[in-house]
């Protein structure tokens, strides 16, 4: 009898290749990321990967309509769209931006709250978010959005900087806390649910702060509780959450699990209206359903591309991109191959509102040389790179502004963003490096390039090196994980570093701010680029309404950047995504913020199809049976003989 049980257990183990053992109960999305997020602290979230998770944990006063294009903002936690007007402070009249949040909203239950129960969300929590955006010690993402626009905000930043320095000197932890106890003149609490900001200038983009993760409510007691001491994690790793999901698990380099937040507001529903195209694409099947729809989201941390594809192909990931190695097996003439069509796989493509580029560190003595930067930019054949290593999934970037946004023009050509070897050699000589020789060493000019380590990018990185070797430039690649790359950016510890920006909001100012001089103090202007003319034009442009006058200024700004070449423009990515038939249709979103609450799937259909796709063939069963007879049967016979002797 025992031998039969052993045989059956071995048989089941051999038949099950499910990496989870079995799918968890309920509606659970199986997803992946290549690395752990840098942070889940909403004040610090500024990179795409962190935002992809954090934005689903933290609710915001305003958000975008899910299906509407072009993008349109609507209230989320707020009662209504913001009100504008005027108010007096210190004898001066200021423009106002005002909104109220709904009553009765609560945080997810957490140990940082009294009794472990999530308390009600108040306007003080959003005011604390504004204050944390002024705290340079945490590298806040929202600082440039508020600096110079809110009365007293910059002075508050200075006070916090002095308080941190004094606290470190006196070792008195109350000094910074006292600053947080104080008020910012332009940040007014009208009642427990209403905030009024006093603005120093016309600034329609102020609303975007409150659509971003950084503008979500942040409970002060929880930020202070999760301080990384006394066995508690840092707030980066364990934030208090107000969004549709809460953080259930986070095992570094393995898995993150988001679970439905039972305390999430009950007035959030899937849209009931959309276009005829939306309806035809199945995007209204969930119309009117309360959000979120699924119970959990499992996010596996998988660094390499091939394992991701294997798991998707077997059905153990619900959605995935297409690795270079298998692209031609999956897509032919921009359509799915018959094999994948028969499986019910769906393909969606979209030009992202994003720009990839390499950043020059303009505080580095070598990189201050404009002609050298121009020469290096002309050495890279972007079209060959896109065809060889990205299956053509990109549009060469002529400026930092991506397609689909005001200021992007198909006909615009950047003279230093195309492959031109002859001109590159001329400029290299004019830069003081004739033939690529560094006169200081008498050898080939060495330039260091910091980028993320990716096992699947070995040939791409070799292409980068060989592209520069043709000009006798030694490109030294310094590979690091994503969090380390981000740290090097913030500390300016690089010569050239990989960079990119995905739209936070649908305005060209969101991209043009990346080259605005005063933003060198933040994480936005990573290369410390400064041009007084560009900065002056930026200040003119940023608050203007869309139209010919604004576009004319943006064109001048693009020309200045092209000539200065503070970055090597790369491309605007085209996303190719695959979804299994059990994963409900969805609409990709340019900012990819707070989108998981709209996702849905059919777990029973997944279970059935995955079982079919991973069924062992007859030959496998026969081989397994043979191995059992050869390996297990002699053991069983021996055990029985031994048992008889004991009797």
Secondary structure, DSSP 8 states (H G I E B T S, - for coil): -HHHHHHHHHHHHHH---TTSS--SSSEEEEEESS--S---TTT--SHHHHHHHTTTS--SEEE-SS-SS--EEESSBSSS-EEEEEEETTEEEEEEEEEB-TT-B----TTSGGG---B--HHHHHHHHHHTT-GGGT-TTHHHHTTTBTTHHHHHHHHHHHHHHHHHHT-THHHHHHHHS--TTEEEEETTEEEEEESS--TTHHHHTTSGGGS---HHHHHH-BS-TT--BTTTS----SSEEEEEEETTTEEEEEE-TTS-TT-B--S---HHHHHTTTTTTTT-BS--SSEEEEEE--SHHHHHHHHHHTSSSEEE--GGGHHHHEETTEE-HHHHHTT-EEEEEE-SEEEEEEE-TTSTTTT-HHHHHHHHHT--HHHHHHHHSTT-EEE-SSSS-TTSTT--TT---TTSS--HHHHHHHHHHTT-GGGEETTTTEEEEEEEEEE--GGGHHHHHHHHHHHHTTTEEEEEEEE-HHHHHHHHHHT--SEEEEEEE-SSSSTHHHHGGG-GGGGGSSSSTT----HHHHHHHHHHTTS-SSHHHHHHHHHHHHHHHHH--EEEEEEEEEEEEE-TTB------SS--S-GGG--B-HHHHHHHHHHHT---HHHHHHHHHHHHHHTHHHHHHHHHHHHHH-
